[in-house]
Amino acid sequence: MSETIPPGVPDAGGTREETKEDRNARLLAEAVAEGIDPAVFHRRWVVVAAMCTSLLVVMLANSSMNLALPGMTSDLGITTTEQTWIVDLYSLVFAALLFTSGAVSDRYGRKLLLQIGLVVFTAAGLYAGVVADTGLELIVMRGLMGLGGALVMPSTLSIINTTFPSGQRAGAIAVWTGVAGAGVGLGTVASGLLLEFWSWRSAFLMSVAFGVLAVVANQVLTHESKDEKQTPIDWFGGVLSTVGILGLVYAIIEGPTKGWGETDVVAGIVAAVVGLGLFVWWERRCAHPMLDLTLFRNPLFSVSSTACLIAFFALAGAFYLLAQLFQLVLGYGTLKSSLLTLPIMIPMLLLSPLVPKVTERIGSRLTVGGGLVVITGGFYVCSLWTADSGYWQVFGSLVIVVIGMVFVMPPATNLIIAAVPKNRSGMGSAMNDTVRELGAAIGIAVLGTLIASGYESGVSDLTATLPPEAAAATESSFAAAVHGVAPAVEAQAGPAAAEAFVATTTDAWMSGLSSAMVAAAVLSAVAALWTLLAMPNRHREAEFVVTPLPQPEPVRS
């Protein structure tokens, strides 16, 4: 399809339709003007494919563990504490090291860090899937996989940024964000299918297979790039950010289940406050900060970072609850739950590539703000669920949330990158990845806590009539009530009593779920209002974008 040359570019007849050759020449000229090697530019979309494969390696690893945990527990006799660390250590290490990884990749080579990360990740996954036979070994391997993932994820977005000129970057980032969002659901489905027929080790070997594919694809297709200014690494800032984010994520993960007053949770909060407080103090004084805090004066950067955080709050929180809803309320098995999750993610993959055209037409403010409004509406519809709600009602509600996310993530991610100098791509990428991880952790923690609080309140009258052990189990969780206490009630008092017990606990859990969805809707509405008020309109966006300067010849692979 041809496109009209912008007004003011005449030919012999005044204006003409731009030919395919003209368009390709114009796009190449834009790339060369920003110092992008023509050979790199010509293979830009296969580079995007390689980056998305690398991104999937990271996304699949985390979403598969909850399903694999029961099998490895029964096979290896893993303790409850070991189970917790196997699941959580990956996220803790991953989130804590993103800023440092972004800075190191800028300084020493983005492809280099990406490949090192993939090798570390794949080797640890291979050991876990083939050799490991104790909980401690799995914990160590999950920590190494988190380290590898932290090296991989910022580099993928940084390399895309150095492959595309600024004016052509939005489409590539839309594909990247679609894969990042859908990867959680894809990992759950893929691991569910594998675990239906093979052991828990297959979940690790799936990651290994993708890791090997990514290493080969990157070595063949991807170029090397570095910060041509050779900006020194802010190692002290890296230590402070690591301590602060590690403490924050640990407290968010453990606080809702252990209690916010527990010693280790309090220690995490203290580490977060002290570490991040000192990080802000240091970054304001450092000559070459790991995170340039003046970026937050740029509304494109600050508002887009908040929008990404809220979007991943929505995604992680909603799908965390969805697994429980499918299995505990609707009675689906693990495999069926996994398969029924996949269709909800399809709009993200289909619509993401179309978002740049919408953004170009109406501007980022209306696109991102409108997406947050849609998320708000989706959460409100979710709050209307009852114990009698079927799959299609759940599907329709969550599709609204996902469609809203589609219109938030690509433009918000693109604006975060656009506000950062290209030579510091790792800094922008690390910021984007960190707010996503924090958003996901906060979403699960906040919505999970609200549900637990509503559930405990709803079963208080019921537990007063139960023996102490049964009452404690019922209060501890909805799953314990359905799978542990209900069979005992049936054995002692008959099927009718058990059915009434399950109905009461289900209503209590659904009441908590409704409260959590309303809270999420309110938070999304506040974020939407702030976006619409604080983000500049499309005519003023260019004022806040870093203008790319011609760069030296890129370092070739």
C-alpha positions as CSV (number, residue, x, y, z in Angstrom):
1,M,0.0,0.0,0.0
2,S,1.3,3.4,-0.9
3,E,1.2,6.4,1.4
4,T,1.1,10.1,0.5
5,I,4.2,12.2,0.9
6,P,3.6,14.9,3.6
7,P,2.5,18.3,2.2
8,G,5.3,20.5,1.1
9,V,7.3,17.8,-0.6
10,P,6.5,18.4,-4.3
11,D,7.4,16.5,-7.4
12,A,7.0,17.7,-11.0
13,G,3.3,17.5,-10.7
14,G,2.9,19.0,-7.2
15,T,2.5,16.0,-4.9
16,R,2.8,12.3,-5.7
17,E,2.2,8.9,-4.1
18,E,5.3,7.6,-2.3
19,T,6.5,4.4,-3.9
20,K,7.8,1.4,-2.0
21,E,11.3,2.3,-3.0
22,D,10.9,5.9,-1.9
23,R,9.5,4.8,1.4
24,N,12.4,2.3,2.0
25,A,14.9,5.0,1.1
26,R,13.3,7.4,3.5
27,L,13.2,4.9,6.4
28,L,16.8,4.0,5.8
29,A,17.8,7.7,5.7
30,E,16.2,8.1,9.2
31,A,18.2,5.2,10.5
32,V,21.5,6.4,9.1
33,A,20.9,9.9,10.5
34,E,20.7,8.3,14.0
35,G,23.9,6.3,13.4
36,I,22.3,2.9,12.8
37,D,24.3,0.6,10.6
38,P,22.3,0.0,7.3
39,A,23.0,-3.8,7.7
40,V,21.5,-3.7,11.1
41,F,18.5,-1.7,10.0
42,H,17.7,-4.1,7.1
43,R,17.4,-7.0,9.5
44,R,15.6,-5.0,12.2
45,W,12.5,-7.2,12.4
46,V,14.4,-10.5,12.7
47,V,16.3,-8.7,15.6
48,V,12.9,-8.0,17.2
49,A,12.0,-11.7,16.8
50,A,15.2,-12.7,18.5
51,M,14.6,-10.2,21.4
52,C,11.0,-11.5,21.9
53,T,12.4,-15.1,22.0
54,S,14.8,-14.0,24.7
55,L,12.0,-12.2,26.5
56,L,9.9,-15.3,26.5
57,V,12.7,-17.2,28.2
58,V,12.4,-14.9,31.2
59,M,8.6,-14.7,31.2
60,L,8.0,-18.5,31.0
61,A,10.3,-19.3,33.9
62,N,8.3,-17.5,36.5
63,S,4.8,-18.4,35.4
64,S,5.5,-22.1,35.4
65,M,6.8,-22.6,39.0
66,N,3.5,-22.5,40.9
67,L,2.1,-25.4,38.7
68,A,5.4,-27.4,39.0
69,L,5.7,-27.0,42.8
70,P,3.3,-29.8,43.9
71,G,5.2,-32.4,41.8
72,M,8.7,-31.4,43.0
73,T,7.4,-31.3,46.6
74,S,6.1,-34.9,46.5
75,D,9.1,-36.1,44.5
76,L,11.9,-34.6,46.6
77,G,10.2,-34.1,49.9
78,I,10.7,-30.3,49.9
79,T,9.8,-28.4,53.0
80,T,7.3,-25.5,53.1
81,T,10.1,-23.0,53.6
82,E,12.0,-24.4,50.6
83,Q,8.9,-24.2,48.5
84,T,8.6,-20.5,49.3
85,W,12.2,-19.8,48.4
86,I,12.0,-21.8,45.2
87,V,9.1,-19.6,44.0
88,D,10.2,-16.2,45.4
89,L,14.0,-16.1,45.0
90,Y,13.7,-15.8,41.2
91,S,11.6,-12.7,41.5
92,L,13.7,-11.2,44.3
93,V,17.0,-11.5,42.5
94,F,15.5,-10.5,39.1
95,A,13.9,-7.3,40.4
96,A,16.8,-6.3,42.6
97,L,19.4,-6.4,39.8
98,L,17.6,-4.8,36.9
99,F,19.1,-1.3,37.3
100,T,22.6,-2.5,37.7
101,S,22.2,-4.8,34.7
102,G,20.9,-1.9,32.5
103,A,23.9,0.2,33.5
104,V,26.5,-2.6,32.9
105,S,24.9,-3.4,29.5
106,D,25.2,0.2,28.4
107,R,28.9,0.4,29.4
108,Y,30.2,-3.0,28.3
109,G,27.8,-4.2,25.6
110,R,24.1,-5.0,25.5
111,K,24.4,-8.1,23.4
112,L,27.3,-9.3,25.6
113,L,25.2,-9.0,28.8
114,L,22.2,-10.6,27.0
115,Q,24.2,-13.6,25.9
116,I,25.8,-14.0,29.4
117,G,22.4,-13.8,31.0
118,L,20.9,-16.4,28.7
119,V,23.9,-18.8,29.2
120,V,23.6,-18.4,33.0
121,F,19.8,-18.8,32.9
122,T,19.9,-21.9,30.6
123,A,22.7,-23.7,32.5
124,A,20.9,-23.2,35.8
125,G,17.6,-24.4,34.3
126,L,19.4,-27.5,32.8
127,Y,20.9,-28.4,36.2
128,A,17.5,-27.9,37.9
129,G,15.7,-30.0,35.3
130,V,18.2,-32.9,35.1
131,V,20.5,-33.0,38.1
132,A,18.9,-31.3,41.2
133,D,17.5,-33.7,43.8
134,T,17.2,-31.5,46.9
135,G,15.3,-28.3,47.7
136,L,18.5,-26.4,48.4
137,E,19.8,-27.1,44.9
138,L,16.6,-25.9,43.3
139,I,16.7,-22.7,45.4
140,V,20.3,-22.0,44.3
141,M,19.4,-22.7,40.6
142,R,16.3,-20.4,40.8
143,G,18.5,-17.7,42.2
144,L,20.9,-18.1,39.3
145,M,18.0,-18.1,36.9
146,G,16.9,-14.8,38.4
147,L,20.4,-13.4,37.9
148,G,20.3,-14.5,34.3
149,G,16.9,-13.0,33.7
150,A,18.0,-9.7,35.2
151,L,20.8,-9.6,32.6
152,V,18.4,-10.5,29.8
153,M,15.3,-8.4,30.1
154,P,16.7,-4.8,30.0
155,S,19.0,-5.7,27.1
156,T,16.2,-6.9,24.9
157,L,14.5,-3.5,25.0
158,S,17.8,-1.6,24.8
159,I,18.8,-3.5,21.6
160,I,15.4,-2.8,20.0
161,N,16.0,0.9,20.8
162,T,19.4,0.8,19.1
163,T,18.0,-1.1,16.1
164,F,15.2,1.3,15.2
165,P,15.3,5.1,14.7
166,S,13.1,6.9,17.1
167,G,10.3,7.6,14.6
168,Q,10.0,3.9,13.8
169,R,10.4,2.4,17.2
170,A,6.8,2.4,18.4
171,G,5.8,-0.6,16.3
172,A,8.7,-2.8,17.5
173,I,8.0,-1.8,21.1
174,A,4.3,-2.7,20.6
175,V,5.3,-6.3,19.6
176,W,7.7,-6.5,22.6
177,T,5.1,-5.4,25.1
178,G,2.6,-7.8,23.6
179,V,5.0,-10.7,24.2
180,A,5.8,-9.4,27.7
181,G,2.2,-9.3,28.7
182,A,1.0,-12.5,27.0
183,G,4.1,-14.4,28.1
184,V,2.7,-14.9,31.6
185,G,-0.4,-16.6,30.3
186,L,1.6,-18.6,27.6
187,G,3.9,-19.9,30.3
188,T,1.0,-21.1,32.4
189,V,-0.6,-22.9,29.5
190,A,2.6,-24.4,28.2
191,S,3.7,-25.7,31.7
192,G,0.2,-27.0,32.3
193,L,0.3,-29.1,29.2
194,L,3.8,-30.4,30.0
195,L,3.0,-31.2,33.6
196,E,-0.1,-33.1,32.5
197,F,2.1,-35.7,30.7
198,W,5.6,-35.3,32.2
199,S,7.2,-34.6,35.6
200,W,8.0,-31.2,37.1
201,R,11.4,-31.3,35.5
202,S,9.8,-30.6,32.1
203,A,8.9,-27.0,33.3
204,F,12.7,-26.3,33.7
205,L,13.6,-28.0,30.4
206,M,11.0,-25.9,28.6
207,S,13.0,-22.8,29.6
208,V,16.2,-24.5,28.6
209,A,14.9,-25.2,25.1
210,F,13.9,-21.5,24.7
211,G,17.2,-20.4,26.1
212,V,19.3,-22.4,23.6
213,L,17.1,-21.1,20.8
214,A,17.6,-17.5,22.0
215,V,21.4,-17.8,22.4
216,V,21.7,-19.1,18.8
217,A,19.3,-16.5,17.3
218,N,21.0,-13.6,19.1
219,Q,24.5,-14.7,18.1
220,V,23.5,-14.9,14.4
221,L,21.1,-12.0,14.1
222,T,21.8,-9.4,16.8
223,H,24.4,-6.6,16.7
224,E,26.5,-5.3,19.5
225,S,26.0,-1.8,20.8
226,K,27.4,0.2,23.7
227,D,27.2,3.7,25.3
228,E,29.5,5.6,22.9
229,K,30.2,8.1,25.7
230,Q,31.4,5.3,28.0
231,T,29.5,6.7,31.0
232,P,31.1,5.3,34.2
233,I,29.0,2.8,36.1
234,D,27.5,4.1,39.4
235,W,28.4,1.0,41.4
236,F,27.4,2.5,44.7
237,G,24.0,3.4,43.4
238,G,23.7,-0.1,42.1
239,V,24.3,-1.5,45.6
240,L,21.8,0.9,47.1
241,S,19.1,0.1,44.5
242,T,19.7,-3.6,44.9
243,V,19.3,-3.5,48.7
244,G,16.3,-1.2,48.5
245,I,14.4,-3.1,45.8
246,L,15.3,-6.5,47.3
247,G,13.8,-5.4,50.7
248,L,10.7,-3.9,49.1
249,V,9.9,-6.9,46.9
250,Y,10.5,-9.3,49.8
251,A,8.2,-7.3,52.1
252,I,5.5,-7.1,49.4
253,I,5.7,-10.9,48.7
254,E,5.9,-12.1,52.3
255,G,3.9,-9.4,54.2
256,P,0.4,-10.6,53.2
257,T,1.0,-14.2,54.1
258,K,3.3,-14.0,57.1
259,G,2.0,-10.8,58.6
260,W,3.5,-7.3,58.3
261,G,4.8,-7.4,61.9
262,E,7.0,-10.4,61.4
263,T,10.7,-9.8,62.0
264,D,11.9,-10.6,58.5
265,V,9.1,-8.6,56.8
266,V,9.9,-5.6,59.0
267,A,13.6,-6.1,58.1
268,G,12.6,-6.0,54.4
269,I,10.6,-2.8,54.9
270,V,13.6,-1.2,56.8
271,A,15.9,-2.2,54.0
272,A,13.6,-0.8,51.4
273,V,13.2,2.6,53.2
274,V,16.9,2.9,54.0
275,G,18.2,1.5,50.7
276,L,15.9,3.5,48.4
277,G,16.2,6.6,50.5
278,L,20.0,6.6,50.3
279,F,19.7,5.7,46.6
280,V,17.7,8.9,45.9
281,W,20.1,10.9,48.0
282,W,23.1,9.5,46.2
283,E,21.6,9.8,42.7
284,R,21.0,13.5,43.2
285,R,24.7,14.0,44.0
286,C,26.4,11.5,41.7
287,A,28.1,12.8,38.5
288,H,26.9,9.8,36.5
289,P,23.8,8.5,38.2
290,M,22.4,5.0,37.5
291,L,19.0,6.6,37.4
292,D,18.8,10.3,36.5
293,L,16.1,11.5,38.9
294,T,15.6,14.7,36.8
295,L,13.8,12.4,34.3
296,F,10.8,12.4,36.7
297,R,10.3,16.1,35.9
298,N,9.5,14.9,32.4
299,P,5.7,14.1,32.4
300,L,6.2,11.6,29.6
301,F,8.6,9.6,31.8
302,S,6.9,10.0,35.2
303,V,3.3,9.5,34.0
304,S,4.2,6.6,31.7
305,S,6.1,4.8,34.5
306,T,3.0,5.1,36.7
307,A,0.8,3.8,33.9
308,C,3.1,0.7,33.4
309,L,3.0,0.0,37.1
310,I,-0.8,0.1,37.2
311,A,-1.1,-2.0,34.0
312,F,1.0,-4.8,35.5
313,F,-0.7,-4.4,38.8
314,A,-3.9,-5.2,36.8
315,L,-2.4,-8.1,34.9
316,A,-0.6,-9.9,37.7
317,G,-3.4,-9.3,40.2
318,A,-6.2,-10.4,37.9
319,F,-4.5,-13.6,36.8
320,Y,-3.4,-14.5,40.3
321,L,-7.1,-14.4,41.3
322,L,-8.2,-16.1,38.1
323,A,-6.3,-19.3,38.9
324,Q,-8.1,-19.5,42.3
325,L,-11.5,-18.7,40.8
326,F,-11.2,-21.3,38.1
327,Q,-10.0,-24.1,40.4
328,L,-11.8,-23.4,43.7
329,V,-15.1,-21.8,42.6
330,L,-15.7,-23.1,39.1
331,G,-14.1,-26.5,39.9
332,Y,-11.7,-26.7,36.9
333,G,-8.6,-28.8,37.0
334,T,-5.1,-27.5,36.6
335,L,-4.9,-28.3,32.9
336,K,-8.3,-27.0,32.0
337,S,-7.7,-23.8,34.0
338,S,-4.5,-23.3,32.0
339,L,-6.1,-23.8,28.7
340,L,-9.1,-21.5,29.5
341,T,-6.7,-18.8,30.5
342,L,-5.1,-18.6,27.0
343,P,-8.0,-17.1,25.1
344,I,-8.2,-14.2,27.5
345,M,-4.6,-13.2,26.4
346,I,-5.4,-13.3,22.6
347,P,-6.5,-9.7,22.3
348,M,-3.1,-8.6,23.6
349,L,-1.2,-10.4,20.9
350,L,-3.7,-9.3,18.1
351,L,-4.2,-5.7,19.1
352,S,-0.7,-4.6,20.2
353,P,0.7,-4.0,16.7
354,L,-2.3,-1.7,15.9
355,V,-1.8,0.5,18.9
356,P,1.0,2.7,17.4
357,K,-1.5,3.8,14.6
358,V,-4.1,4.8,17.2
359,T,-1.4,6.6,19.2
360,E,-0.2,8.5,16.1
361,R,-3.8,9.6,15.4
362,I,-5.0,10.7,18.9
363,G,-1.8,11.1,20.9
364,S,-0.3,9.2,23.8
365,R,-2.3,11.0,26.5
366,L,-5.7,9.9,25.1
367,T,-4.4,6.4,24.2
368,V,-2.8,5.7,27.7
369,G,-5.5,7.6,29.6
370,G,-8.3,5.9,27.6
371,G,-6.7,2.5,28.2
372,L,-6.7,3.1,32.0
373,V,-10.3,4.1,31.8
374,V,-11.1,0.8,30.0
375,I,-9.1,-1.1,32.7
376,T,-11.2,0.7,35.4
377,G,-14.4,-0.4,33.7
378,G,-13.1,-4.0,33.4
379,F,-12.3,-4.2,37.1
380,Y,-15.8,-2.8,37.9
381,V,-17.4,-5.5,35.8
382,C,-15.2,-8.1,37.6
383,S,-16.5,-6.8,40.9
384,L,-20.0,-8.0,39.9
385,W,-18.9,-11.7,39.7
386,T,-20.8,-14.1,42.0
387,A,-20.4,-17.8,42.8
388,D,-22.8,-18.5,40.0
389,S,-20.8,-16.6,37.3
390,G,-19.7,-18.9,34.5
391,Y,-16.6,-18.9,32.3
392,W,-18.0,-16.6,29.7
393,Q,-18.9,-13.9,32.2
394,V,-15.4,-14.2,33.6
395,F,-13.9,-14.2,30.1
396,G,-15.8,-11.1,29.0
397,S,-14.8,-9.1,32.1
398,L,-11.1,-9.9,31.9
399,V,-11.0,-9.3,28.1
400,I,-12.0,-5.7,28.9
401,V,-9.1,-5.4,31.4
402,V,-6.7,-6.9,28.8
403,I,-7.9,-4.6,26.0
404,G,-7.3,-1.7,28.3
405,M,-3.8,-2.9,29.0
406,V,-3.1,-3.2,25.3
407,F,-3.6,0.6,24.9
408,V,-1.5,1.4,28.0
409,M,1.7,-0.6,27.7
410,P,3.1,0.0,24.2
411,P,2.8,3.8,24.2
412,A,3.8,4.1,27.8
413,T,6.9,1.9,27.3
414,N,7.8,3.9,24.1
415,L,7.5,7.2,26.0
416,I,9.8,5.9,28.8
417,I,12.4,5.0,26.3
418,A,11.9,8.3,24.3
419,A,12.6,10.4,27.4
420,V,16.1,8.8,27.9
421,P,19.2,9.5,25.7
422,K,19.8,6.6,23.4
423,N,23.3,6.0,24.8
424,R,21.6,5.3,28.1
425,S,19.0,2.9,26.7
426,G,19.8,0.5,29.5
427,M,18.6,3.0,32.1
428,G,15.3,3.6,30.4
429,S,14.8,-0.2,29.9
430,A,15.7,-1.0,33.5
431,M,13.2,1.6,34.7
432,N,10.5,0.1,32.5
433,D,11.2,-3.4,33.7
434,T,11.4,-2.5,37.4
435,V,8.1,-0.7,37.5
436,R,6.5,-3.7,35.7
437,E,8.0,-6.1,38.4
438,L,6.9,-3.9,41.2
439,G,3.5,-3.4,39.7
440,A,3.1,-7.2,39.5
441,A,4.3,-7.8,43.0
442,I,2.1,-5.1,44.4
443,G,-0.9,-6.3,42.5
444,I,-0.7,-9.8,43.9
445,A,0.0,-8.6,47.4
446,V,-2.7,-5.9,47.6
447,L,-5.5,-7.8,45.9
448,G,-4.6,-11.0,47.7
449,T,-4.6,-9.1,51.1
450,L,-8.0,-7.6,50.3
451,I,-9.5,-10.9,49.4
452,A,-8.1,-12.6,52.5
453,S,-9.5,-9.8,54.7
454,G,-12.9,-10.1,53.1
455,Y,-12.9,-13.8,53.3
456,E,-11.9,-13.9,57.0
457,S,-14.7,-11.5,57.8
458,G,-17.2,-13.5,55.8
459,V,-16.4,-16.8,57.6
460,S,-16.2,-15.4,61.1
461,D,-19.7,-16.6,62.1
462,L,-19.1,-20.0,60.5
463,T,-15.8,-20.6,62.3
464,A,-17.3,-19.9,65.7
465,T,-19.3,-23.1,65.3
466,L,-16.4,-25.3,64.3
467,P,-13.8,-27.2,66.4
468,P,-10.6,-25.2,66.9
469,E,-8.5,-27.1,64.3
470,A,-11.2,-26.9,61.7
471,A,-11.8,-23.2,62.5
472,A,-8.1,-22.4,62.1
473,A,-7.9,-24.2,58.8
474,T,-11.0,-22.5,57.5
475,E,-9.7,-19.1,58.4
476,S,-6.3,-19.7,57.0
477,S,-7.4,-19.9,53.3
478,F,-10.3,-20.7,51.1
479,A,-8.4,-23.6,49.5
480,A,-7.8,-25.2,52.9
481,A,-11.6,-24.9,53.7
482,V,-12.6,-26.5,50.4
483,H,-10.0,-29.2,50.2
484,G,-9.3,-29.9,53.8
485,V,-12.3,-29.0,56.1
486,A,-15.2,-29.7,53.7
487,P,-14.5,-33.5,53.4
488,A,-14.3,-33.7,57.2
489,V,-17.6,-31.9,57.6
490,E,-19.1,-34.3,55.0
491,A,-17.8,-37.4,56.9
492,Q,-19.2,-36.2,60.2
493,A,-22.4,-34.4,59.3
494,G,-23.3,-35.5,55.8
495,P,-23.3,-34.1,52.2
496,A,-25.9,-31.4,52.9
497,A,-23.8,-29.9,55.7
498,A,-20.7,-30.0,53.6
499,E,-22.5,-28.3,50.7
500,A,-23.7,-25.5,53.0
501,F,-20.2,-25.2,54.4
502,V,-18.7,-24.8,50.9
503,A,-21.4,-22.4,49.8
504,T,-20.7,-20.1,52.8
505,T,-17.0,-20.1,52.3
506,T,-17.4,-19.5,48.6
507,D,-19.7,-16.5,49.2
508,A,-17.1,-15.1,51.7
509,W,-14.3,-15.5,49.2
510,M,-16.3,-13.9,46.4
511,S,-17.2,-11.0,48.7
512,G,-13.5,-10.4,49.3
513,L,-12.9,-10.7,45.5
514,S,-15.5,-8.1,44.8
515,S,-13.9,-5.7,47.3
516,A,-10.5,-6.3,45.7
517,M,-11.8,-5.6,42.2
518,V,-13.5,-2.3,43.4
519,A,-10.2,-1.2,44.9
520,A,-8.4,-2.0,41.7
521,A,-11.0,-0.1,39.7
522,V,-10.5,3.0,42.0
523,L,-6.7,2.9,41.7
524,S,-7.0,2.6,37.9
525,A,-9.4,5.5,37.8
526,V,-7.0,7.7,39.7
527,A,-4.2,6.8,37.4
528,A,-6.4,7.5,34.4
529,L,-7.3,10.9,35.7
530,W,-3.7,11.8,36.5
531,T,-2.6,10.7,33.0
532,L,-5.3,12.8,31.3
533,L,-4.4,15.8,33.4
534,A,-0.6,15.6,33.6
535,M,0.5,14.1,30.3
536,P,1.0,16.6,27.4
537,N,-1.2,16.4,24.4
538,R,0.1,15.0,21.1
539,H,1.0,18.5,19.8
540,R,3.4,19.0,22.8
541,E,4.8,15.5,23.1
542,A,7.9,16.4,21.0
543,E,8.9,19.0,23.6
544,F,9.6,16.3,26.1
545,V,11.3,13.7,23.8
546,V,15.1,13.5,23.7
547,T,16.2,14.4,20.2
548,P,18.5,11.7,18.8
549,L,21.8,13.0,17.7
550,P,23.9,11.3,15.0
551,Q,25.9,8.5,16.6
552,P,29.3,7.0,15.8
553,E,29.5,3.8,13.9
554,P,27.9,1.0,16.0
555,V,30.1,-1.8,17.3
556,R,29.6,-4.7,15.1
557,S,29.2,-8.3,16.2
